[in-house]
Every structure is written in structure tokens, then in C-alpha cells.
């Protein structure tokens, strides 16, 4: 008897939750697709150069190659960077290599 009450109570709730999850998922997915397109088109022109080992950006930061580690951004790899002003070495997301500034000199 108790079970029956609980189940019939829960069914309408589950339906409601599913509806909300579905609608919010669609919105999130759409937003993500838009973001990815933007970042890809923004970086695709530059990434060819900036992610090559030995690339030096406008702040005199040298790309010393991919570390193979995951970056803070999803799908981004960490790159080893070296400041040619002071020699400080650090890691940066692939998407940040071209505009990265030295943590010590900046
Ligand atoms: Zn520096």
C-alpha cells in the first residue's frame, strides 16, 4: 500500500524533471555548439603557427612544445612556454599560447 502511494506520487514528479532536463539540455547543447564554432574559427587561423614548437608570440614568449597534459579548457592541451626576457618557464593552454604573457615580467 505504501509503495503504491509513493510510486504514484513520484511518477508525475519524474515526468516533470525529465521535461526540464530535456529542455535545458537542448539549450546548453546549442550554446556549446555556437561557442565551439566561434573558438574554432577564431583559433584555426592562428593555431597552425602558434602551436608549433619554437613559435614566439608578440610578448616574447616561446612555445617549447606540447606537454600532452589536459588544460583548464575542455579539449585544450597544455603547452610548455618560456619567457625569452627572463627565462621563466610555465604551462599554458593551447588557445592561450599566442597571447600569453610571462607571469613574472607582466
Ligand atoms: Zn619573463
Boltz pocket constraint, residues with backbone or C-beta under 6 A from the ligand:
constraints:
  - pocket:
      binder: B
      contacts: [[A, 83], [A, 84], [A, 85], [A, 86], [A, 87], [A, 88], [A, 102], [A, 103], [A, 104], [A, 105], [A, 106]]
      max_distance: 6.0
